[in-house]
Amino acid sequence: MPDWFKTYVGLEGLADGAFVFESMVIPGLLQTESYAQALTFGTGFVRPDHAERFVGFRQTRAQRLTDDEPLALHAVVGEAALRLRLRLRLRLRLRVNGDETRRAQLAHLAAMSELPNVTVQVLRPEDGPHAATPLGKFVLLDFAHVRPIAYTEVLDGAMYVQDPDGVRTYRRVADNLRQVALSPAESRALIRELAGAA
């Protein structure tokens, strides 16, 4: 695991709240094991002999959402992430059906969105322009006793924004996404509808 990601995981573990925007995939803390495996194998960045550990680590991180003092997570997810079909090739050339993986992931996402500390909103193309159009994934981490941090990944690393003005810009983008995306209730209904249609 690269150092820049270790830093993020440490900060995530200390955070009280997080806002995450993902346009193309389900955020890591909300992924099922099969979905995480398919993404991990599909990227080519993780060696096959390390993939199971990487996926297991992601599943362990997700336990923050159901801990005694859970992370408050607000996720805005692009509709494309809900429709993405993934195929997983294991060492024995066993294929996991893309629709089966997607259906299970969507059912899990709908169930997680019912937790009191988890809010999920879906951002559809027809909902119009939004402030995150030029951006990819980003995360805002909030802490009880220190200033918030914005985090975004680049191809071979990450940027941590700690300057208050910079963090404020990301917070404005997050607020805009909350306004443009479907409401949490509408989002949950769409997720369930797509899960049933998969």
C-alpha positions in Angstrom: 0.0 0.0 0.0 1.5 3.3 -1.0 2.3 5.9 1.7 -0.1 8.4 0.4 -3.0 6.0 0.8 -1.8 4.9 4.3 -2.1 8.6 5.3 -5.6 8.7 4.0 -6.7 5.6 5.8 -5.2 6.9 9.1 -7.1 10.2 8.6 -10.3 8.3 7.7 -10.0 6.3 10.9 -9.8 9.5 13.0 -12.6 11.3 11.2 -16.1 11.8 12.7 -17.7 12.5 9.3 -17.0 12.2 5.6 -18.5 13.4 2.4 -17.5 11.5 -0.7 -18.2 12.1 -4.3 -17.7 9.2 -6.8 -19.0 9.6 -10.4 -18.2 6.1 -11.8 -17.9 3.6 -9.0 -19.5 2.9 -5.6 -17.4 4.5 -2.8 -15.1 2.0 -1.1 -16.8 2.0 2.3 -20.1 1.0 0.6 -18.7 -1.8 -1.6 -19.5 -5.5 -1.3 -16.7 -8.0 -1.4 -17.5 -9.2 -4.9 -17.7 -5.7 -6.2 -14.4 -4.7 -4.6 -12.8 -7.8 -6.0 -14.0 -7.0 -9.5 -12.7 -3.4 -9.3 -9.4 -4.5 -7.8 -8.7 -7.1 -10.4 -9.9 -4.8 -13.2 -7.5 -1.9 -12.5 -4.3 -3.8 -12.9 -2.6 -1.7 -10.2 -2.8 -4.4 -7.5 -0.8 -7.6 -8.0 -3.0 -10.7 -8.1 -1.3 -12.2 -5.0 -2.1 -9.0 -3.1 -5.7 -8.5 -4.3 -7.4 -10.6 -1.5 -5.6 -8.6 1.2 -6.4 -5.3 -0.5 -10.1 -6.3 -0.7 -10.1 -7.6 2.9 -8.6 -4.3 4.1 -11.3 -2.4 2.3 -14.0 -4.5 4.0 -12.3 -3.9 7.4 -12.4 -0.2 6.8 -16.1 -0.4 6.0 -16.8 -1.6 9.6 -16.4 2.1 10.6 -20.0 2.5 9.4 -21.4 0.0 11.9 -19.0 0.6 14.9 -20.3 1.7 18.3 -19.2 5.2 17.3 -19.8 5.1 13.6 -18.4 7.4 10.9 -21.1 9.7 9.6 -20.9 9.2 5.8 -22.6 11.3 3.1 -22.0 9.9 -0.4 -23.1 11.4 -3.7 -22.7 8.7 -6.4 -23.0 9.2 -10.2 -25.8 7.1 -11.8 -23.2 5.5 -14.0 -21.8 3.8 -10.9 -25.2 2.1 -10.3 -25.4 0.8 -13.9 -21.8 -0.4 -14.2 -21.5 -4.2 -14.8 -18.4 -5.8 -13.6 -16.9 -9.2 -14.4 -14.5 -10.9 -12.1 -12.0 -13.5 -13.4 -10.5 -15.5 -10.6 -7.4 -17.7 -10.9 -9.5 -20.7 -11.9 -11.1 -18.6 -14.7 -14.4 -18.6 -12.8 -16.6 -15.7 -13.9 -18.9 -14.0 -11.6 -22.0 -12.8 -13.5 -21.8 -9.0 -13.8 -25.5 -8.6 -13.1 -25.3 -10.8 -10.0 -22.5 -8.7 -8.7 -24.3 -5.5 -9.5 -27.6 -6.7 -8.0 -25.9 -7.6 -4.7 -24.0 -4.4 -4.7 -27.1 -2.3 -5.2 -29.1 -4.2 -2.6 -26.2 -3.6 -0.2 -26.1 0.1 -1.0 -29.8 0.4 -0.4 -29.5 -1.3 2.9 -26.5 0.8 4.0 -28.4 4.0 3.0 -31.0 3.1 5.7 -28.4 3.4 8.5 -28.9 6.6 10.5 -25.3 7.6 9.9 -25.2 7.0 6.2 -26.8 9.2 3.5 -26.6 8.2 -0.2 -27.7 10.5 -3.0 -27.6 9.7 -6.7 -26.5 12.3 -9.3 -28.1 11.7 -12.7 -27.0 13.5 -15.9 -30.6 14.8 -16.4 -30.4 16.7 -13.1 -28.2 19.3 -14.8 -24.8 20.8 -14.4 -23.0 20.8 -11.1 -19.9 22.2 -9.5 -18.0 18.8 -9.6 -18.1 18.5 -13.4 -14.3 19.1 -13.8 -13.5 17.0 -10.8 -13.2 13.3 -10.2 -13.5 11.6 -6.8 -13.0 13.7 -3.8 -13.5 13.3 0.0 -14.0 15.8 2.8 -13.1 14.6 6.2 -14.4 16.3 9.3 -12.8 15.9 12.7 -14.0 16.8 16.2 -11.0 18.9 17.3 -9.0 19.8 14.2 -9.7 21.5 10.9 -11.3 19.5 8.0 -9.2 18.1 5.2 -10.1 17.6 1.5 -8.6 14.6 -0.3 -8.5 13.8 -4.0 -6.6 11.1 -5.9 -4.4 11.5 -8.9 -3.1 8.6 -11.0 0.0 7.9 -8.9 -0.8 9.7 -5.6 -3.1 12.0 -3.8 -3.6 15.6 -2.9 -4.4 16.7 0.7 -6.0 20.2 0.9 -5.7 21.7 4.4 -5.7 25.4 3.6 -9.1 26.7 4.9 -9.9 28.5 1.7 -9.2 25.4 -0.4 -11.3 23.2 1.9 -14.1 25.8 1.8 -14.1 25.5 -2.0 -14.5 21.7 -1.8 -17.3 22.2 0.8 -19.2 24.5 -1.6 -18.9 21.8 -4.3 -20.2 19.2 -1.8 -23.1 21.5 -1.0 -23.9 22.0 -4.6 -23.9 18.2 -5.2 -26.3 17.7 -2.3 -28.7 20.2 -3.9 -28.5 18.9 -7.5 -28.6 15.1 -6.7 -31.8 13.2 -6.0 -33.0 13.3 -2.4 -31.9 10.4 -0.2 -35.4 8.9 -0.4 -35.6 9.3 -4.2 -32.1 7.9 -4.5 -32.9 4.8 -2.4 -36.0 4.2 -4.5 -33.9 4.4 -7.7 -31.2 2.1 -6.3 -33.9 -0.5 -5.4 -35.5 -0.2 -8.8 -32.2 -0.8 -10.5 -31.4 -3.7 -8.2 -34.7 -5.4 -9.2 -34.0 -4.8 -12.9 -30.5 -6.2 -12.9 
